[in-house]
Amino acid sequence: MNAIVRLEQSSDAAAIDHVLRSAFPTDQEARLVELLRKHQRLRLSLIAEIDGVIVGHIAFSQVTIAGSVANPTGLGLAPLSIVPELQRRGLGAQLVGEGLRACERLGAGFVVVLGEPEYYHRFGFRSADLFELKNEYGASEVFMALELKTASITPGLVRYESEFSNLTGAL
Ligand SMILES: CC(C)(COP(=O)(O)OP(=O)(O)OC[C@H]1O[C@@H](n2cnc3c(N)ncnc32)[C@H](O)[C@@H]1OP(=O)(O)O)[C@@H](O)C(=O)NCCC(=O)NCCS
């Protein structure tokens, strides 16, 4: 199954909210995206659309590596969601693939994600431990990184935008 993937437009907010609320067990991801949008912290927000209906969403926001002198440009992938009735048909993979290509075009050096390793390894994400990257959530094996530019990751603590601070668990 293939969808049209495009940038979020202002009129898409309600439909994206619906996707998030239907895909996740609680409303915390929907509230997170709402806050990131309100504070203009959605660095990249893409939707997947089939026959004019929004069925999936992926967001990227800026992350920083605390203490890094090099100050590399990194993005955090979160959240990713597909409406339940269309899951496991390749739409999530399409959004991740097109999202990562868009991150490259934006000039990002690397992308991090907190999620299922089994799912994200197929896109080239590897354990963040290999890059000596830590995160603020105490997560280890579910925290992964992908270098878009060689040697763009410097060891340190990855900080997400402040809107993430009320969240618990992997996205
Ligand atoms: C996770 C999610 C975005 C994947 O998108 P999708 O379109 O359903 O997945 P794709 O079709 O791209 O990939 C399917 C494969 O991903 C894997 N997969 C899907 N959901 C998975 C999950 N929750 N955990 C682990 N692997 C998963 C499986 O290997 C599956 O292959 P299979 O059907 O042959 O077993 C989607 O299922 C979703 O929105 N889930 C609820 C929200 C969520 O948990 N998001 C967080 C992502 S970290």
Ligand as a Chemical Component Dictionary entry (heavy atoms), coordinates in Angstrom:
data_LIG
# 
_chem_comp.id                   LIG 
_chem_comp.type                 NON-POLYMER 
_chem_comp.pdbx_formal_charge   0 
_chem_comp.three_letter_code    LIG 
# 
loop_
_chem_comp_atom.comp_id 
_chem_comp_atom.atom_id 
_chem_comp_atom.alt_atom_id 
_chem_comp_atom.type_symbol 
_chem_comp_atom.charge 
_chem_comp_atom.model_Cartn_x 
_chem_comp_atom.model_Cartn_y 
_chem_comp_atom.model_Cartn_z 
_chem_comp_atom.pdbx_ordinal 
LIG C1  C1  C 0 4.498 1.316  14.794 1  
LIG C2  C2  C 0 3.783 1.794  13.546 2  
LIG C3  C3  C 0 4.045 3.250  13.273 3  
LIG C4  C4  C 0 4.333 0.969  12.362 4  
LIG O1  O1  O 0 3.718 1.382  11.172 5  
LIG P1  P1  P 0 3.042 0.280  10.242 6  
LIG O2  O2  O 0 2.622 0.942  8.990  7  
LIG O3  O3  O 0 2.011 -0.432 11.032 8  
LIG O4  O4  O 0 4.267 -0.721 10.019 9  
LIG P2  P2  P 0 4.915 -1.155 8.645  10 
LIG O5  O5  O 0 3.866 -1.733 7.754  11 
LIG O6  O6  O 0 5.779 -0.087 8.141  12 
LIG O7  O7  O 0 5.866 -2.310 9.141  13 
LIG C5  C5  C 0 5.273 -3.516 9.546  14 
LIG C6  C6  C 0 6.285 -4.295 10.311 15 
LIG O8  O8  O 0 6.719 -3.519 11.382 16 
LIG C7  C7  C 0 6.846 -4.339 12.518 17 
LIG N1  N1  N 0 5.972 -3.735 13.509 18 
LIG C8  C8  C 0 4.819 -3.074 13.338 19 
LIG N2  N2  N 0 4.359 -2.630 14.504 20 
LIG C9  C9  C 0 5.277 -2.997 15.402 21 
LIG C10 C10 C 0 5.385 -2.819 16.776 22 
LIG N3  N3  N 0 4.459 -2.178 17.494 23 
LIG N4  N4  N 0 6.449 -3.336 17.385 24 
LIG C11 C11 C 0 7.393 -3.993 16.677 25 
LIG N5  N5  N 0 7.348 -4.190 15.396 26 
LIG C12 C12 C 0 6.300 -3.704 14.759 27 
LIG C13 C13 C 0 6.526 -5.728 12.169 28 
LIG O9  O9  O 0 7.748 -6.381 11.881 29 
LIG C14 C14 C 0 5.736 -5.570 10.903 30 
LIG O10 O10 O 0 5.988 -6.582 10.020 31 
LIG P3  P3  P 0 4.942 -7.791 9.921  32 
LIG O11 O11 O 0 3.571 -7.175 9.724  33 
LIG O12 O12 O 0 5.432 -8.546 8.748  34 
LIG O13 O13 O 0 5.050 -8.507 11.213 35 
LIG C15 C15 C 0 2.255 1.586  13.635 36 
LIG O14 O14 O 0 2.002 0.224  13.828 37 
LIG C16 C16 C 0 1.597 2.408  14.728 38 
LIG O15 O15 O 0 1.135 3.524  14.499 39 
LIG N6  N6  N 0 1.537 1.832  15.961 40 
LIG C17 C17 C 0 0.917 2.516  17.081 41 
LIG C18 C18 C 0 1.697 3.744  17.458 42 
LIG C19 C19 C 0 3.106 3.399  17.882 43 
LIG O16 O16 O 0 3.361 2.491  18.644 44 
LIG N7  N7  N 0 4.048 4.222  17.391 45 
LIG C20 C20 C 0 5.384 4.165  17.863 46 
LIG C21 C21 C 0 6.367 3.702  16.882 47 
LIG S1  S1  S 0 7.921 3.506  17.778 48 
# 
loop_
_chem_comp_bond.comp_id 
_chem_comp_bond.atom_id_1 
_chem_comp_bond.atom_id_2 
_chem_comp_bond.value_order 
_chem_comp_bond.pdbx_ordinal 
LIG C1  C2  SING 1  
LIG C2  C3  SING 2  
LIG C2  C4  SING 3  
LIG C2  C15 SING 4  
LIG C4  O1  SING 5  
LIG O1  P1  SING 6  
LIG P1  O2  DOUB 7  
LIG P1  O3  SING 8  
LIG P1  O4  SING 9  
LIG O4  P2  SING 10 
LIG P2  O5  DOUB 11 
LIG P2  O6  SING 12 
LIG P2  O7  SING 13 
LIG O7  C5  SING 14 
LIG C5  C6  SING 15 
LIG C6  O8  SING 16 
LIG C6  C14 SING 17 
LIG O8  C7  SING 18 
LIG C7  N1  SING 19 
LIG C7  C13 SING 20 
LIG N1  C8  SING 21 
LIG N1  C12 SING 22 
LIG C8  N2  DOUB 23 
LIG N2  C9  SING 24 
LIG C9  C10 SING 25 
LIG C9  C12 DOUB 26 
LIG C10 N3  SING 27 
LIG C10 N4  DOUB 28 
LIG N4  C11 SING 29 
LIG C11 N5  DOUB 30 
LIG N5  C12 SING 31 
LIG C13 O9  SING 32 
LIG C13 C14 SING 33 
LIG C14 O10 SING 34 
LIG O10 P3  SING 35 
LIG P3  O11 DOUB 36 
LIG P3  O12 SING 37 
LIG P3  O13 SING 38 
LIG C15 O14 SING 39 
LIG C15 C16 SING 40 
LIG C16 O15 DOUB 41 
LIG C16 N6  SING 42 
LIG N6  C17 SING 43 
LIG C17 C18 SING 44 
LIG C18 C19 SING 45 
LIG C19 O16 DOUB 46 
LIG C19 N7  SING 47 
LIG N7  C20 SING 48 
LIG C20 C21 SING 49 
LIG C21 S1  SING 50 
# 
